[in-house]
């Protein structure tokens, strides 16, 4: 991501989300390593920035609306709390295997997914 674009995005997010100096520094570090195709996990951003999960999702939604990120959905078993390792582009994608590998729970896509993001663009143009 070019430095000017990165700095512009960071500056707009700093004021919009009232980020403290530590959070500003951490967000800049995180975003500098993003490449097209990078998967973004909200829980990881939260833990590395000390932001609330609500603020984290709002920040990622903003980046999604600006065209940097696209939503993805990772299958997560609500019964045994294990990840399937399968990521869906939309909630209407067909599943290759509808069952949890660990407990055989049948996935219900609207209940057994976690919203994550994928980097799809590095510049705002």
ZIJOCOR-V328145 format. One line per field, one symbol per residue. ss: DSSP state (2 for helix, 1 for strand, 0 for the rest). psi: psi as a letter, one per 20 degrees, with the letter a starting at -180 (. if undefined). A space follows every 10 residues. Layout:
# ZIJOCOR-V328145
ss=???
psi=???
This chain:
# ZIJOCOR-V328145
ss=0022222222 2222220000 2222222222 2200000011 0222222220 0022222222 2222200011 1111110000 0011111100 0000000010 0000010000 0011111110 00000
psi=pqgggghggg ghhgghjlqr gggggggggg hhiprpippo ohhggghiik rqhghghggh gghghijhqq qropppoigj lqqhjppqhr ijqpphojqp igjjpppogi hlqpparppi qiqo.
